[in-house]
Amino acid sequence: MVMVIGVMSGCATNEGPTYDGKNYSEIKQYEIGVVLKERPVVISDNGNGAFLGALVGAVLGSTIGTGNESTLASLAGGVGGYYAGKEIGKANGDELTVKLDNGKHIVVVVKGKHLNVGDKIKIIRDGQKVAQVEKIN
């Protein structure tokens, strides 16, 4: 089993952006612009952290005690895990005010990027959503 997982995980690389499997083949549009302003923001949990926290907390809580004690511990573990997972699921990001080459001003929020005022960037759009933001050298 481990060998199968090892072989299957070798099919993808960690290089480049990740696209959703549902819309990776759709045509994207991009815009070029310059970062005018940058400020740090917190991006809230999309629900995955809270769900996983509640699930793990409930399972771990169910191992405590027997009967009603186990039920109460499972409930408490689920609630505690929900709140812990919600906090862990938060991410730091940056809100960028960008002047596009066409003269328009837009705001995009990115995470995991280190962009500064004056950086020239390429914004790849998927409809009205930001698919990728990258610095242009």
Secondary structure, DSSP 8 states (H G I E B T S, - for coil): -HHHHHHHHTTS-S-S----TTTTTS--EEEEEEEEEEEEEEE---SHHHHHHHHHHHHHHHTSSSTHHHHHHHHHHHHHHHHHHHHHT-EEEEEEEEEETTS-EEEEEESS----TT-EEEEEEETTEEEEEEE--
